[in-house]
Amino acid sequence: MTRKYFGTDGIRGKANQPPMTAETALRVGMAAGRYFSRGEPPHRVVIAKDTRLSGYMLEPALVAGFTSVGMDVMLFGPLPTPAVAMLTRSMRADLGVMISASHNSFEDNGIKLFGPDGYKLSDEVELEIEALMDNGLADHLAPPAQLGRAKRFEDAQARYVEFAKRAFPRHLNLEGLRVVIDCAHGAAYRVAPEVLWELGAEVVKLGINPDGFNINMECGSTDPAMMCAKVREVRADLGIALDGDADRCVIADEQGRIIDGDQILGLIAQQWAKAGHLSGGGVVATVMSNLGLERLLHSRGLKLERTAVGDRYVVERMRAGGFNLGGEQSGHIVLSDFATTGDGLIAGLQVLAAIAESKRKASEVCRMFQPVPQILQNVRYVKNGKATPLERDDVAKAIKAGEERLNGSGRILVRKSGTEPVIRVMAEGDDERLVKTVVQDICSVIETAA
């Protein structure tokens, strides 16, 4: 069944344009509220947001939708996505909502939904909510005496600070470590520096002055240059760059060099396996994770299981296979012993714990493997009904020819973006020149098809 509203990570789009309008938010609130209002009342929903301007439009629309079907609303203001997942469970809510477009610029926004267990909704549940959004919502409005109520909570940030600190080993602290934290002017601009400071670090703060427009602007995990420069300037031991809703991170070592999500996964996997804490016999990652990570894990007797792109699919595989570590190269790191979704700050704390435990430099601790050359190129196409360039025979032949040229020394991944009309072509292998040629040849055929 074709999805009309939901993509790979909730509903997302340009603010005040379909589907990211106040009307859509209202209908999401009504439909999701109706779906989760089963059994005896009271029924409650948790809502938080990041710092982009359009949150002021979407939040009250969601509140109106939920209260109209009889759900009470708990409003927490700016708070990381993983905090919403945690609070949904700890406050026994029926549903959690995060208003955020994650790493996108302020013009975009999104709505992410979490079930009462703190996990993102399955495709099947999202499709049911979509069906409700377009069919007979007015028939299920609450009578006047049963309308929901809304209340704003002021202690949510303190709750998350304590939650994050519990993920750091009790026998360690961050005293003597200087840490640069870039909050991307986003949802973690208050809580992330507070957590690091309370654990004993000397904290150098960036991206902590949101104005509704500057979220992710030349900062954060998608643009970590400022963080890397600050690490070198102040001679910090580590840099952490979060994205707008703080569910992902990018790390910089003491030399200001980037450490991506694959290296972080390798580090945590090795640390946890050595301590006997790693479950499932390995790690769950996506099809985009570097072949070098897979080789590293195999050399340690661990396995790498791959999923489709999206931390939701990583979590689903982790739950099915009993894994407690998974993530994405982009910096979504899921540590299910602590959280039900990606948490950039808690991932950063695991890296800091390894540094504090070993008393070695980040460059020595975090460089787990030499990445295999990996080339990614995007090809934009014009939507023409349901067809995409990937359905053409000449594109399929070009992909097959590329695989034959790599001859088992690498791999190719060609996929359609879940958020925009783009075909993503990725190849990796030991011969970088050959990998580049293979990607260019496939892209040339797709461009002709597009």
C-alpha positions as CSV (number, residue, x, y, z in Angstrom):
1,M,0.0,0.0,0.0
2,T,1.3,3.4,-1.0
3,R,2.2,5.8,1.9
4,K,0.6,9.2,1.6
5,Y,2.0,11.0,4.6
6,F,4.6,9.0,6.4
7,G,8.1,8.5,5.1
8,T,11.1,6.7,6.5
9,D,11.1,8.8,9.7
10,G,7.6,10.1,10.3
11,I,6.0,12.9,8.3
12,R,8.4,15.5,7.0
13,G,8.3,18.4,4.6
14,K,8.6,22.1,4.1
15,A,6.8,24.0,6.9
16,N,3.4,25.4,6.0
17,Q,3.3,23.5,2.8
18,P,1.6,20.1,2.3
19,P,2.0,17.8,4.0
20,M,3.6,19.8,6.8
21,T,0.7,22.1,7.5
22,A,-1.3,22.9,10.6
23,E,-4.2,21.0,9.1
24,T,-2.1,17.8,8.7
25,A,-0.9,18.1,12.3
26,L,-4.5,18.5,13.4
27,R,-5.5,15.3,11.5
28,V,-2.4,13.4,12.8
29,G,-3.4,14.3,16.4
30,M,-7.0,13.2,15.8
31,A,-6.1,10.0,14.0
32,A,-3.2,8.9,16.2
33,G,-5.3,9.9,19.3
34,R,-8.2,7.8,18.1
35,Y,-5.9,4.8,17.3
36,F,-4.2,4.8,20.7
37,S,-7.3,5.7,22.8
38,R,-8.2,2.1,23.4
39,G,-9.3,0.7,26.8
40,E,-10.3,2.8,29.7
41,P,-9.3,6.5,30.1
42,P,-7.4,8.5,30.9
43,H,-5.3,8.6,27.7
44,R,-2.2,10.7,27.6
45,V,0.2,11.9,24.9
46,V,3.7,13.4,25.4
47,I,4.8,16.2,23.0
48,A,8.2,17.8,22.6
49,K,9.9,19.8,19.8
50,D,13.1,21.2,18.6
51,T,13.8,24.9,18.2
52,R,12.6,25.7,14.6
53,L,10.1,28.5,14.2
54,S,7.3,26.3,12.7
55,G,7.1,24.3,15.9
56,Y,4.9,27.1,17.2
57,M,2.4,26.4,14.5
58,L,2.5,22.6,14.6
59,E,2.4,22.1,18.4
60,P,-1.0,23.8,19.0
61,A,-2.5,22.0,16.0
62,L,-1.4,18.7,17.4
63,V,-2.8,19.6,20.8
64,A,-6.1,20.5,19.3
65,G,-6.3,17.2,17.5
66,F,-5.4,15.1,20.5
67,T,-7.7,16.9,22.9
68,S,-10.6,16.8,20.4
69,V,-10.6,13.0,20.7
70,G,-10.3,13.0,24.5
71,M,-6.5,12.7,25.0
72,D,-4.7,14.7,27.7
73,V,-1.5,16.3,26.4
74,M,1.8,16.8,28.3
75,L,3.9,19.5,26.7
76,F,7.7,19.5,27.3
77,G,9.0,22.2,24.9
78,P,12.5,21.8,23.4
79,L,13.8,18.3,24.2
80,P,15.8,15.7,22.3
81,T,14.0,12.9,20.4
82,P,15.3,10.2,22.7
83,A,13.9,12.1,25.7
84,V,10.5,11.9,24.2
85,A,10.8,8.1,23.8
86,M,12.0,7.8,27.4
87,L,9.3,10.1,28.8
88,T,6.5,8.3,26.9
89,R,7.4,5.1,28.8
90,S,8.3,6.6,32.2
91,M,5.1,8.7,32.3
92,R,2.9,5.8,31.1
93,A,1.7,7.8,28.1
94,D,-0.2,6.1,25.3
95,L,1.8,8.0,22.7
96,G,4.8,10.2,22.2
97,V,5.3,12.9,19.6
98,M,8.5,14.7,18.5
99,I,8.1,17.8,16.3
100,S,11.4,18.0,14.4
101,A,13.0,17.6,11.0
102,S,16.1,16.3,12.6
103,H,19.2,17.5,10.6
104,N,17.2,19.5,8.0
105,S,17.3,23.3,7.9
106,F,14.7,25.4,9.7
107,E,12.4,25.6,6.6
108,D,11.5,22.0,7.1
109,N,9.7,20.3,10.0
110,G,8.4,16.9,10.8
111,I,6.3,14.8,13.2
112,K,7.7,11.5,14.7
113,L,5.4,9.2,16.7
114,F,6.4,6.8,19.4
115,G,4.2,4.0,20.8
116,P,3.6,3.5,24.6
117,D,6.7,1.2,24.7
118,G,8.9,4.2,23.5
119,Y,9.6,2.7,20.1
120,K,8.8,4.3,16.8
121,L,5.7,3.0,15.1
122,S,5.8,0.1,12.6
123,D,4.9,0.7,9.0
124,E,1.6,-1.2,9.6
125,V,0.5,1.2,12.4
126,E,1.5,4.2,10.4
127,L,-0.6,3.0,7.5
128,E,-3.6,2.5,9.8
129,I,-3.2,6.1,11.1
130,E,-3.0,7.4,7.5
131,A,-6.3,5.6,6.7
132,L,-7.9,7.2,9.8
133,M,-6.6,10.7,8.8
134,D,-8.6,10.5,5.6
135,N,-11.7,8.8,6.7
136,G,-14.4,10.0,9.1
137,L,-12.5,11.7,11.8
138,A,-15.5,13.9,12.7
139,D,-17.4,10.8,13.7
140,H,-15.1,10.1,16.6
141,L,-14.9,13.4,18.4
142,A,-15.2,13.4,22.2
143,P,-18.3,14.9,23.8
144,P,-17.8,18.3,25.5
145,A,-17.3,16.8,29.0
146,Q,-14.7,14.3,27.8
147,L,-12.4,16.7,25.9
148,G,-8.7,16.3,26.7
149,R,-6.6,18.8,28.7
150,A,-3.2,20.2,28.0
151,K,-0.5,20.9,30.6
152,R,3.1,22.2,30.2
153,F,5.8,20.5,32.3
154,E,8.9,22.4,33.4
155,D,11.0,19.6,34.8
156,A,11.3,17.5,31.6
157,Q,14.9,18.7,30.9
158,A,16.0,17.7,34.4
159,R,14.5,14.3,34.0
160,Y,16.5,13.7,30.8
161,V,19.7,15.0,32.3
162,E,19.5,12.3,35.0
163,F,18.5,9.7,32.5
164,A,21.5,10.4,30.3
165,K,23.9,10.5,33.3
166,R,22.8,7.0,34.2
167,A,24.2,5.7,30.9
168,F,27.7,6.7,32.0
169,P,29.7,4.1,34.0
170,R,29.4,4.9,37.7
171,H,33.1,4.2,38.5
172,L,34.2,6.8,36.0
173,N,33.9,10.6,35.6
174,L,35.0,13.2,33.1
175,E,37.3,15.2,35.4
176,G,40.4,16.4,33.5
177,L,38.7,16.1,30.1
178,R,37.9,19.1,27.9
179,V,34.9,18.5,25.7
180,V,33.5,20.6,22.9
181,I,29.8,20.1,22.4
182,D,28.0,21.5,19.4
183,C,24.2,21.4,20.0
184,A,23.3,22.7,16.5
185,H,21.1,25.4,18.0
186,G,18.6,22.5,18.4
187,A,16.7,20.5,21.0
188,A,19.7,19.6,23.2
189,Y,21.0,23.1,23.6
190,R,20.4,23.1,27.3
191,V,20.6,19.5,28.4
192,A,23.7,18.3,26.6
193,P,26.2,20.8,28.1
194,E,24.6,20.2,31.5
195,V,25.1,16.5,31.4
196,L,28.7,16.8,30.5
197,W,29.4,19.4,33.1
198,E,27.7,17.4,35.9
199,L,29.8,14.4,34.9
200,G,32.9,16.5,35.6
201,A,34.0,17.7,32.1
202,E,35.3,21.1,31.2
203,V,32.7,22.0,28.6
204,V,33.1,24.3,25.6
205,K,29.7,25.0,24.2
206,L,28.7,25.7,20.6
207,G,25.3,26.0,18.9
208,I,23.4,27.0,22.1
209,N,21.6,30.1,20.9
210,P,18.6,29.1,18.9
211,D,16.5,31.8,17.3
212,G,14.0,29.7,15.3
213,F,16.0,30.0,12.1
214,N,19.6,28.9,12.8
215,I,19.0,25.2,13.7
216,N,21.7,23.1,11.9
217,M,23.0,26.2,10.1
218,E,26.7,25.8,9.6
219,C,26.9,23.6,12.7
220,G,25.9,20.3,14.1
221,S,26.5,16.8,12.9
222,T,25.8,17.6,9.2
223,D,28.3,20.5,9.2
224,P,30.9,19.7,11.9
225,A,33.7,22.0,10.6
226,M,33.1,24.6,13.4
227,M,33.2,21.9,16.0
228,C,36.4,20.5,14.6
229,A,38.1,23.9,14.5
230,K,37.1,24.6,18.1
231,V,38.6,21.3,19.2
232,R,41.9,22.3,17.7
233,E,41.6,25.9,19.0
234,V,41.0,25.0,22.6
235,R,43.0,21.8,22.6
236,A,40.0,19.7,23.6
237,D,40.1,16.0,24.2
238,L,37.0,15.3,22.2
239,G,34.3,17.1,20.2
240,I,30.7,16.0,19.9
241,A,28.3,17.5,17.3
242,L,24.6,16.7,17.6
243,D,21.9,17.3,15.1
244,G,18.7,19.3,15.5
245,D,16.9,16.8,17.6
246,A,20.0,15.1,19.1
247,D,19.3,11.6,18.0
248,R,22.6,11.4,16.2
249,C,26.1,12.6,16.7
250,V,29.5,13.0,14.9
251,I,32.7,12.8,17.0
252,A,36.0,14.6,16.5
253,D,39.2,13.4,18.0
254,E,41.7,15.7,19.7
255,Q,43.2,16.6,16.3
256,G,39.8,17.7,15.0
257,R,39.4,14.7,12.7
258,I,36.0,13.2,12.2
259,I,35.0,9.9,13.7
260,D,31.8,8.7,12.0
261,G,29.1,6.3,13.3
262,D,30.8,3.2,11.9
263,Q,33.9,3.9,14.0
264,I,31.7,4.5,17.0
265,L,29.9,1.2,16.5
266,G,33.2,-0.6,16.2
267,L,34.5,1.0,19.4
268,I,31.4,0.3,21.5
269,A,31.1,-3.3,20.1
270,Q,34.7,-4.0,21.1
271,Q,34.3,-2.5,24.6
272,W,31.1,-4.2,25.3
273,A,32.2,-7.6,23.9
274,K,35.3,-7.5,26.1
275,A,33.2,-6.7,29.2
276,G,30.6,-9.3,28.3
277,H,27.9,-6.8,27.8
278,L,27.3,-7.2,24.0
279,S,24.1,-9.1,23.2
280,G,23.2,-10.9,20.0
281,G,26.8,-11.7,19.1
282,G,27.3,-8.6,17.0
283,V,26.0,-5.3,15.7
284,V,23.1,-4.2,13.6
285,A,23.9,-1.6,11.0
286,T,22.4,-0.4,7.6
287,V,23.4,-1.2,4.1
288,M,25.4,2.1,4.1
289,S,27.9,1.0,6.8
290,N,31.4,0.7,5.6
291,L,32.8,-2.7,4.6
292,G,35.7,-2.0,7.0
293,L,33.4,-2.2,9.9
294,E,32.1,-5.6,8.8
295,R,35.7,-6.9,8.4
296,L,36.6,-5.5,11.9
297,L,33.7,-7.2,13.6
298,H,34.4,-10.5,11.8
299,S,38.0,-10.4,13.0
300,R,36.7,-10.2,16.6
301,G,34.4,-13.1,16.1
302,L,31.3,-10.8,15.8
303,K,28.7,-10.5,13.1
304,L,27.3,-7.5,11.3
305,E,23.6,-7.7,10.3
306,R,22.5,-5.1,7.8
307,T,19.1,-3.4,7.4
308,A,17.5,-0.8,5.2
309,V,18.5,2.8,5.8
310,G,16.7,4.3,8.8
311,D,17.2,3.8,12.5
312,R,13.7,2.5,12.8
313,Y,14.7,-0.6,10.8
314,V,17.8,-1.0,12.8
315,V,15.8,-1.0,16.0
316,E,13.3,-3.5,14.6
317,R,16.1,-5.9,13.7
318,M,17.8,-5.4,17.1
319,R,14.6,-6.3,18.9
320,A,14.0,-9.4,16.7
321,G,17.5,-10.7,17.1
322,G,18.3,-9.7,20.7
323,F,21.0,-7.2,19.9
324,N,21.7,-4.3,22.2
325,L,23.9,-2.3,19.8
326,G,23.1,-0.9,16.4
327,G,23.3,2.2,14.3
328,E,24.1,4.1,11.2
329,Q,27.2,5.5,9.6
330,S,25.5,9.0,9.9
331,G,25.8,8.8,13.7
332,H,22.4,7.3,14.8
333,I,23.7,5.0,17.5
334,V,21.1,2.9,19.3
335,L,22.1,1.5,22.7
336,S,19.0,-0.5,23.7
337,D,20.3,-1.0,27.3
338,F,19.6,2.7,27.8
339,A,17.3,4.0,25.0
340,T,14.7,2.8,22.5
341,T,16.0,5.1,19.7
342,G,19.2,6.8,18.6
343,D,20.7,9.1,21.2
344,G,23.6,11.2,20.1
345,L,24.5,12.3,23.6
346,I,24.5,8.9,25.2
347,A,26.6,7.6,22.2
348,G,29.1,10.4,22.9
349,L,29.2,9.4,26.6
350,Q,30.2,5.8,25.6
351,V,33.1,7.2,23.6
352,L,34.1,9.4,26.5
353,A,33.9,6.4,28.9
354,A,36.4,4.5,26.7
355,I,38.7,7.5,26.8
356,A,38.4,8.0,30.5
357,E,38.9,4.2,31.2
358,S,41.9,3.8,29.0
359,K,43.5,7.3,29.7
360,R,44.5,7.4,26.1
361,K,43.8,10.0,23.4
362,A,40.7,9.9,21.3
363,S,42.7,9.3,18.1
364,E,44.2,6.2,19.6
365,V,40.9,4.9,21.1
366,C,38.4,5.6,18.3
367,R,40.3,4.7,15.1
368,M,39.0,1.1,15.0
369,F,39.6,0.3,11.3
370,Q,40.7,1.7,8.0
371,P,37.6,2.5,6.0
372,V,37.2,0.9,2.6
373,P,37.0,3.6,-0.1
374,Q,33.2,4.4,-0.4
375,I,31.7,6.7,-3.0
376,L,28.2,8.0,-2.8
377,Q,26.5,10.1,-5.5
378,N,23.0,11.4,-5.8
379,V,21.0,11.7,-9.0
380,R,17.8,13.8,-8.9
381,Y,14.9,12.8,-11.1
382,V,11.5,14.1,-12.0
383,K,8.6,12.2,-10.5
384,N,6.5,10.7,-13.2
385,G,3.6,8.7,-11.6
386,K,4.8,5.7,-9.7
387,A,7.8,4.8,-11.9
388,T,11.4,5.6,-11.0
389,P,14.6,5.2,-13.0
390,L,15.4,2.0,-11.0
391,E,12.6,0.2,-12.9
392,R,14.3,0.6,-16.2
393,D,16.2,-2.4,-17.8
394,D,19.2,-0.3,-18.8
395,V,19.7,0.9,-15.2
396,A,19.5,-2.7,-13.9
397,K,22.0,-3.8,-16.5
398,A,24.4,-1.0,-15.5
399,I,24.2,-2.1,-11.9
400,K,24.9,-5.7,-12.8
401,A,27.9,-4.7,-15.0
402,G,29.3,-2.7,-12.1
403,E,29.0,-5.7,-9.7
404,E,30.8,-7.9,-12.3
405,R,33.7,-5.3,-12.5
406,L,34.1,-5.3,-8.7
407,N,34.3,-9.1,-8.8
408,G,33.6,-9.7,-5.2
409,S,36.1,-7.1,-3.9
410,G,33.4,-4.6,-3.0
411,R,29.7,-4.0,-3.2
412,I,27.1,-1.7,-4.8
413,L,24.0,-0.2,-3.3
414,V,21.5,1.8,-5.5
415,R,18.3,3.0,-3.7
416,K,15.6,5.6,-3.9
417,S,15.6,8.2,-1.2
418,G,12.6,8.0,1.2
419,T,12.4,11.8,1.6
420,E,13.1,13.3,-1.8
421,P,13.1,12.4,-5.6
422,V,16.7,11.3,-5.6
423,I,18.4,8.0,-6.5
424,R,21.4,7.3,-4.3
425,V,24.3,5.4,-5.8
426,M,26.9,4.0,-3.5
427,A,29.8,1.6,-4.2
428,E,32.8,0.6,-2.1
429,G,35.8,-1.6,-2.6
430,D,39.6,-1.8,-2.1
431,D,40.3,-0.2,-5.5
432,E,39.1,3.4,-5.1
433,R,39.7,4.3,-8.8
434,L,37.5,1.4,-9.9
435,V,34.8,2.2,-7.4
436,K,34.6,5.8,-8.7
437,T,34.4,4.6,-12.3
438,V,31.6,2.1,-11.4
439,V,29.5,4.8,-9.6
440,Q,30.0,7.3,-12.5
441,D,28.9,4.8,-15.0
442,I,25.7,3.9,-13.1
443,C,24.9,7.5,-12.5
444,S,25.3,8.3,-16.2
445,V,22.7,5.7,-17.1
446,I,20.3,6.9,-14.4
447,E,20.7,10.5,-15.6
448,T,19.7,9.4,-19.1
449,A,16.8,7.4,-17.7
450,A,15.7,10.3,-15.5
